[in-house]
């Protein structure tokens, strides 16, 4: 199985521009024979908590249909980030599209204090199955809390998918935490970070993948858009960037 973590520079609040960039990166993942591709936190809007209420949509919104179409056409599992309206408010959502199946929502369960004025927490972990593997998504802050990874391990996760929007300090923490998650639970870990302005900070990319021993397999730079490709068959990873 090949899993891609996509790294992009979102345009704040511009859904159409961001959808177009997502589709470009999905095509790049297809060119790498990927089985799964997922994107950074709130990738379709950019990480912009103050805009989330006005940008939030229902999981059934037709503007997301294009991702289901691509999932069906490419037989690929696709995860995109979006503020999603649920009964109790707006969540930091990750919508997952599976070939020929209903879309599923994962709502970030552990919120950072700065997010509490804008978002409500999800209450249930989503577990994904693909090619005999169990994949557990995690969104930014919670992915740096070991108890979230512990719960993923209890769910028999083979792979931990960290979807983040992180500045320099957050990436520094990630580069010590994710190897610890991988080695402690013998899980593959792959992180998708965005680049460019995010709320009141700059996201610095460096999307990466680690093996079950906690060894760094591949890492993107802080400027490029592209994908980290993790190949579970041979335990290797590589980086592919968009050509502009």
N, C-alpha and C positions, 0 to 999 in steps of 0.2 A: 504494500500500500504506500502511496505517496501523499503526503499532507503538505499543503502550502500555507504559510503565514504571509499575508499580503501587507506590504508597507506602502502607504500613500500619503499625499499632502492634501487633506480635505480643504474645500472652500467653505468657510463658515456659513452655515445656513442655506447653502445652495444645493438643494437636493438633485436637481437635474445634472449639474456639473459633476457632482459626486457619483451619481449613478453611472454616468458615462465613464468615469475613471475606474469604477468598480468593474464594469464590463471589460474594459481594456485589460485589467489585471486578471480577471477570470479567464480571458483568452490566453494570457501568458501561462496561467496554471494549466490550461488544457494542453498547451504546447509541450508541457513537461509531463504529460500523462498523469496528472494529479487525480486522486480519488476524492480529496477534500480540499477546500480552500476556505479560509476564514480571514476576517478583517479586524482592524483595531476597534477599540471602544468608541461607540457612537460614530462609526465611520461615515455614515450617510449624511450626517449633519456637521461633523466636527464635534469635538468635545466642547460644547458651549452651554453650560447649565442654565445660563440666564435666558437662552433662546428656547430651551427644551419645551416649555409649556406651549409656545406658539407653533413649534415644529412637530410636536407629538402626533402620531397617527395610530390608527387601529391596525392590529396585526393583519387584518384582511384587506387593507388598503390596496386598491388596484395598481398603485404606483410601484408596488413590490412584485407585481406579476412577472416582470421581466426576469427576475431571478429564478422563479419557478420554471419559466420557459428554458432558461439556460441549464438548470439542473436536470430537467427532463431530457434535453437535447444531448447533454454531455455525460449523463449518468454520474454526475458529481454532487457531493454534499457541499452546500454553500452556506456560510454563516456571515451575516452582515449586522452592523451595529446601528441602532436607531432608538430614539426616545419613543416608547410605546405607551399608549393610554390603556390602563387597566382599571378595574373597579375603584380602587382606592387612590388613584392618582396617576402620575407618570413614572414609569420605571426606566432604568438604564437597560435597554433591551438588546438582545441578540437574537435575530430571527434566523432560523435554520430551515433551509429548503432541501428536501430529499427527492430523488427522482420518483415521480408518480405517487407522491404521498402528500399529506396535508402539512403545511408549514407549522413549525413549532417555535415557541418562545422560551428563551431563557432570560430571566430577569435577575440582575445582579442582587445577590442576597446580603452582602455586607457593604454598607455605604460608608464612605469617608465623611467625617463631620461636616466638611465643606459642601457636601452634596445633599445633606439632609433638608435644607430649605427648598430644594427643587425636585427631589425625587422620593419615591417610596421604594422600600426594599421588596424583592421577591422572596417567596417562601419555600421554593422547592428547587432542587438540583435537577437539571436536565442531563440525561445520559444518552449518548449517541453510540450507535453500533454501525460498524462498517468493516467489511472484509474480515470478519472474525475478531475485530478489535473493539475495545470499549474506550470511547473518548469522552472526557469530561471537560466542558468549557468553564473558564473562570474569567471574571472581568476586573481588571486593574487592581484596585485596593485589596479586594478579597484574595487575589492571587498571590499577594505578599503576606497573607496570614496562614501560618502552617496548619491551622485547624481546618481550613478549607481543603487543602491538599490531603490532609488526613482523611477527611470525609470522602474525597475522590477515591483514595486508596481502598476504603471500606466498600466502595461500590465497584471494586475490581477494575479500576481504570488502568488501561495500558498506556494511555497518553493524556497529558494535561495540556489543554489549549488555552493559553493566556492571551486575552484580547485587552490591550492597554492603550492609555494615552499618558506617556510619562516624559518628564523633563530629565535633565542631567542627573539630579539627585535620585530620582526614582529608578532610573536605569542602573545606577551604581548599586542600589539595594537589590534590584532584580538579578544582577550578575553574580551575587552571592547567594540569594535565596533560591532561585530556580535550580541551580546545581544541587543544592541541599535537598530540595523536593525530589529531584530525579534519583539521587543516590539513596535517600532514605526509603523510598517506596519502589525503587526499581521501575520507574515510569519514564517514558520519553516525555520531554517537555518542549513545547514550541511556543514562541511569543511573537505576536504581531503588534508592533507599535506604529503610530503615525509620525509624520514629520511636519514641522511648521507650527504657526500660532495655534494655540489651544487655550481657550478661556484667557487666563492671565499669565500663561507660561508658554514656553516653546517646547514642543515635543521633539525628541532627538533620535527617533528611529532606532537603529541598531537591533532590529528584529533578529531573533536567533533561535537555535535549536540545540538541545542537549540530549545525550543518550542516557540510558538507565544507570550508568556509573557516575553521572554528573559531569561528563566531559563535554565541552563546547564543540559542536560539530561544524557550525557555520554561523556567520553573523553578517548582517548588512551594515552599511555605513550610516551616517546621520543625515544624508542628503538625498539618496536615490529612492526612486519608486520601483518596486519590483516584488519578488517573492523569495522567501526561504523555502526550499524544497527538502523535506525530510523523507527519506526512503527507508521504510521499516524493514524491507527485505534484506538490505545489506548494512543497515545501521549507519548510513552516511547522510550527509546533507550538503546542499549547494545553494548558491545565490544566483538568481537570474534577474536582471534589471530591464526596465522598459527602455526601448530605443526611441529616442525622440530626435 
